[in-house]
């Protein structure tokens, strides 16, 4: 069987797709999986790392501006549609799975015209525009979290969770960049794969307070904000800052608490590691979907949702103090709720259903 996976744009689309590719490869090594994407980020490098054949399309999103850009974007879409139609026909592709991003639109349109069964995976509580357009004709749309009522998708849906990598049984051999005593509390601060400068700035006072309490902070800051944080925390043994980390899983495993954005993959990975979290949604996420993502996890009982503003540090300090100092019972209840919320088999379930269709 030949299967096309379409995903691009951000890690939030790409990594769930690649997690599913791994499960497809495990279930049947004779299947051929092709990843349709762009070359705008790390896609060529990731294709090699995950041993999946890439097919690159030259497409771009349509910006709502008075300019020639929308005309160019539509022209690229039409060209990509005919390229994909020809590719799907000539290679006898039997399944298409789309994980979001504008690169999925020409792939799904070609599959629809050729009557090739296609599936969607929507990570967020507010579905992307492409998934809204194509949900009705999909064999099934797999949801990472429940979709808010205003954006209920047409067609068949299933709450599968967002596909993520499996965790190892132990990370005891991992070499951490700083020495942390076994009994010490650790907070992982993470704004996503690219960091989050605006979130970094409103957390500085909170991190200074944590260091004063001898709580260790591991901070994935993103490259643009790294030098500023390194200067502020120079010589502070309780704070370690890095632009990015190749693999966050060992850090999730060592951490007692996560402070970060509320992208779908971050939420799913934190639940996988039973990690109580303070989530600060990206204020300008598309249609405020990160706010609703965090709200869903908050209702499950393992997340504290905090708005990004001048008072963010104060809210974070209060939450950390309550969880680490005042109420160990609340912390343990949140940890148990995170464990219940985890869906570690999402990628496997999606891959199995696609193959059995």
KABELRA-V190992 format. One record per backbone hydrogen bond with DSSP energy under -1.0 kcal/mol. CO is the residue of the C=O (numbers start at 1). NH is the residue of the N-H. If there is no record, write none. Layout:
((CO | NH) (CO | NH))
This chain:
((1 | 32) (2 | 94) (2 | 95) (3 | 34) (4 | 97) (5 | 36) (6 | 99) (8 | 10) (10 | 13) (10 | 14) (11 | 15) (13 | 17) (14 | 18) (15 | 19) (16 | 20) (17 | 21) (18 | 22) (19 | 23) (20 | 24) (21 | 25) (22 | 26) (23 | 27) (24 | 28) (28 | 31) (32 | 3) (34 | 5) (35 | 55) (36 | 7) (37 | 57) (42 | 46) (43 | 47) (44 | 48) (45 | 49) (46 | 50) (47 | 52) (53 | 35) (55 | 37) (57 | 59) (63 | 65) (65 | 67) (68 | 72) (69 | 73) (70 | 74) (71 | 75) (72 | 76) (73 | 77) (74 | 78) (75 | 79) (76 | 80) (77 | 81) (78 | 82) (79 | 83) (80 | 84) (81 | 85) (82 | 86) (83 | 87) (84 | 88) (85 | 89) (86 | 90) (87 | 91) (88 | 93) (89 | 92) (95 | 4) (96 | 119) (97 | 6) (98 | 121) (100 | 8) (101 | 104) (102 | 105) (104 | 108) (105 | 109) (106 | 110) (107 | 111) (108 | 112) (109 | 113) (110 | 114) (111 | 116) (117 | 96) (118 | 139) (119 | 98) (120 | 142) (122 | 144) (125 | 148) (128 | 132) (129 | 133) (130 | 134) (131 | 135) (135 | 138) (140 | 120) (141 | 158) (142 | 122) (143 | 160) (143 | 161) (148 | 151) (149 | 152) (156 | 141) (158 | 143) (158 | 160) (171 | 174) (181 | 184) (185 | 216) (186 | 256) (186 | 257) (187 | 218) (188 | 259) (189 | 220) (190 | 261) (192 | 195) (196 | 200) (197 | 201) (198 | 202) (200 | 203) (203 | 207) (204 | 208) (205 | 209) (206 | 210) (207 | 211) (208 | 212) (209 | 213) (210 | 215) (211 | 214) (216 | 187) (217 | 240) (218 | 189) (219 | 242) (220 | 191) (223 | 226) (225 | 229) (226 | 230) (227 | 231) (228 | 232) (229 | 233) (233 | 236) (236 | 239) (238 | 217) (240 | 219) (242 | 221) (243 | 222) (248 | 252) (249 | 253) (250 | 254) (251 | 255) (257 | 188) (258 | 278) (259 | 190) (260 | 280) (263 | 267) (264 | 268) (265 | 269) (266 | 270) (267 | 271) (268 | 272) (269 | 273) (270 | 275) (271 | 274) (276 | 258) (277 | 304) (278 | 260) (279 | 306) (282 | 285) (285 | 288) (286 | 289) (288 | 292) (289 | 293) (290 | 294) (291 | 295) (292 | 296) (293 | 297) (294 | 298) (295 | 299) (296 | 300) (297 | 302) (302 | 277) (304 | 279) (309 | 312) (311 | 315) (312 | 316) (313 | 317) (314 | 318) (315 | 319) (316 | 320) (317 | 321) (318 | 322) (319 | 323) (320 | 324) (321 | 325) (321 | 326) (322 | 327) (327 | 331) (328 | 332) (329 | 333) (330 | 334) (331 | 335) (332 | 336) (333 | 337) (334 | 338) (335 | 339) (336 | 340) (337 | 341) (338 | 342) (343 | 346) (345 | 349) (346 | 350) (347 | 351) (348 | 352) (349 | 353) (350 | 354) (351 | 355) (352 | 356) (353 | 357))
